[in-house]
Amino acid sequence: MTDNGVGQMSPYGDFRRILFCSDFSENADFAFGFAVDAAQRNRGSTLYLLHVLPEPDAQFWKTYIYDSDGDPDAKAKADIDARIARDYRPRLPEGVDFQTVFRIGGAADQILAFAREVNADLIVLGRQGKGAVRSIFFGDVAAKVARHATCPLLIIPLAFARQPRGL
């Protein structure tokens, strides 16, 4: 057992590198509270916020985007940084080490790759309530991450946010 930094002994180890994955959805916004809670309970931890932009599939769109004036990656990063500053940074308690990262590619693949890069101890992400047909055709990021993650994973369903509390 190890001390989790708030004087409590945890039989599960410390979460020093907590990876929170956001697509800026309502579900991700709710799941962020769980990631912050984990960071607070594990003093000295780092909370990473990862946002993954999908790579355009069609060659036409790739050419259109990357040949246009300006740097689309820089604009995307600026827009993401603004959203994080507005929606997430104000919710951080003082003293939480918070780092933001953005990647381009398949969401599940990028989440798993970044988790390996930083040797994440915990991954926190929201789960969208997709229908079965959509999940078959487009895949489910949370399910793929769950199948391949090598650290604990906390998946927060949006339905949990909508449950009445205190009953």
N, C-alpha and C positions, 0 to 999 in steps of 0.2 A: 504494500500500500504506500501511496505517496501523498504528501501534503499538497493540496490544490491551490495554496496561496491565500486562502481565507480561513486557515486554521482547521479545515476539515480534511479528513483522510479519505482518499478516493481509491477504491480497489481497482479502478480501471485505468489509472495513469493520468498524466497531465496532458492537457490540450494546449500546446505552446504555439502551434501554427494552425490557425482556424481559417478555413477557406469558405467564404460566403459567395455564392454565385447568384448574380442578379440579371434578370432580363427586363427589369424595371416594371414588371407587372404588379398588380395588386397582391398577388400571392408572394412574390419576392419581397415586396415591401413589408408584408407581415412576417415572413421568415427572418428578416433582418433582426428583429427583436430577439430571436432565439440565438443568433450568432453573437449579438452584443452581450447577451446574458452569459454565454459560454466564455467570452473574453473577460468579462468582469469576474467570473468565478475562478478564472485561471490567471491570476495576476502575473504580469510579465509576458503574457502571450502577445502574438501579433495577429490581428484580424485583417485578412486579405479580402478585398472585394474584387471579384473577377466578373467582367462583362464580356461576352463573346458576340461579335458581329458575324453573321453568316457571310461566307464568301459567295458572291454572285455566281450562279451556276452557268447561265447562258453566256457563251463567248461574246455575243453581241453586247450584252450589258457590261461585261468586264471591260470591253474596249471602250464603250461609251463612258463609263465611270472613270476609268483610269486615263483616258485621253482628254477628258474635260479640263477646263482651266481650274487651277487650284489643286490642292492635295486632299483627296477624299479621306485618307486615313487621318490626317491632321484635323480636318473638320469633324470627323466622327469622334476623335479623342476629345476635342474641345466641347462638343455637345454632351458627351458622356461625363466629362469632368463637371460641367455645369449642372447636370442632373444629379450627380452624386453630391455636389455642394448644396444643392437645394433640398434633396430628399433624404440623404443619409447622414452627412456630417453633423447636422444639428441634433441628431438622435444619439450621438456618441458621448458617453460620459468622459469627463476629463481623465486623462491618464491611459486611455486605451490606444495602443500603437495600431494605427490604421493605415493600410497601404492599398492603393487601387491599381488594378491592372486591366488592360483590355487586349483582347486577341481577336484574330479573324480566322474563321474556319468553322468546322462542325462543333456545336456546343459541347456535346458529351466528350468528344475526343480532346478538345482544348481544356476542359475541366480536369480530365484525368491526367493530361500531360502536365498541367500547371501543378496539380496536387503532387505529382512525382518530383517536379522541379524543386518545390519548397519543402518536400517531405512533410506534407500536411498531416496533422494529427486528427483532424475532424473536418468534414465537409458538411456544410449546411446549405440546403436549397429548397425552394418551393416546388410543389408538384401541381401542375395545371390539371384540371379535370377534363381531359380530352375523351372523346368517345372512342370506342374500340376500333372502329373503322379508321379513324384518323391516326390512331396510334400504330396500326398495322402499316399504313402507307408512309407515314412520316417518322415513325419511331418515337420513342419516349425518352427524353434526355435523362430524367430521374431513374428510369429503369435501367438504362445502359450504364449510367454511373454506378448504380447499386450493384450491378453484375460484375463490374471490373475494379471498383475501388479497393484499395488495400488498407484503408483506414476506416474508422467508424464514420457513418453517414447519417445525418439527421435530415429526413425528408418531411417537409411541413405541407400537409394538404390544405388548400384554401378552405375546404369545408370546416376545418378546425377553427379558423378565424371567425366563422359565422355561427358557431355554436353559442347558445346562451351560457353565460358563466354564473357561478355561484348557486347552482341548483343542488 
